[in-house]
Amino acid sequence: MSFVFQLLREDEGMPPAVVFEDSTSPGFVPLWEEIGVYDALYNSDGRQARDISRAIAFGVDRASEEAALGHLLPAGLTLDEAVRFLENVHRGCTTHAVAEVRTR
């Protein structure tokens, strides 16, 4: 099972539409906790994307600069993959700042 991060935007009179979606392995949870993005990713349902973008940006920086964090990952997962996911989420949050976060 994978973790799915979505941003939903609701336009006047239209049902909410997914404007961004990405998914990743739940095996990254120890890394997310260590770099301070766990709450922004897992406990942000209903919040606006702009409310979590700073935490995600900080996590991108930490994961990019601290190669030693790789020890937190199970076999088969890499820091590069984690950084790619966080960069995509951050890009989505800045592009769709007023969108609502939904995770599953």
N, C-alpha and C positions, 0 to 999 in steps of 0.2 A: 504494500500500500504506500502511496506517496502523499506528501503534503502539498496542497494546492493553495496558492495565494492568488486572489482575484481582486480587481477593482471594478466596482459597478457605478454606472452613471445613469441618473434618471433625468430625462428631458421632459418638458411639459407634456402631459397627457400620454406619455409613452411608458411602457413597462421598463424596469431597470435593464440595462444592457451591460454585458461584460466588455470593458474597454481595455483590460489587461488581464493576462493570466499566465502564470508560470508554476511549475511544480518541481519538487525535489524530494530527495530521500529523507525519511525521518531519522536516518543515521547521523544527520548533521546536528541534532539537538544538543549534544555536549558542546559543540563548537558555538552554536547560537547562544547558549547560556554563558560561556566564557567571554564572548566578545560583546555581550550586552544587547543582543537583538531578539532574544527569545520572546519577550513580552510584545515587542513591536510586530513580530510575525504571528505568534500564536494567540495572543490575547487582545487583538485589536479589532475584532469584528464590530462593525457599526461606526468606527471612527473614520475621519477623513484622512486621505492619503497624506496630506501635508502635515498631519499631526505625528506621523511616524517617520517621515523622510529623513530627519536629522539623525535619529537613532540608527537607521539603516546605513546612512552615509558613514557614520562613525564605525560601524561594523565592517564595511567595505575596507576602510583604511586599516583597521586592525588585522583583518584576515589577509590583506595584501602585503603587509609589512612584517608580520610575525610568522615566519616559516615554522617555528617550533610548535605552533598550534596544530600542526598536522598529526601530532601524537594523539589528539582527541578523536580522530576519525577512524572508523572501522576500515578494514581492508576493502579495497574497491572504490573508496571515495577519496577525493583529492581536494586540497585547498583551492586549486584553480576552479574546480566545479562549484565550490561554495561561493567564491568571489563572483563568478559569472552569474549565479542566481541572485546574489545580493545586488549586483550592479543592475541587473534587469529590473528587480523590484524597485530600486531607487529611481531608475529612469522612469518607470511607470508611475511612481508616486509624484515625481516632479512634473511629468507631462500631464497627469490627470489629478492635480492637487485636491480638487473638491470631490473626487470620486470616493465612494464608500468602500471600506475594506471588508472582504469576506474571505474566510479561510475554511478549509475542510480537509 
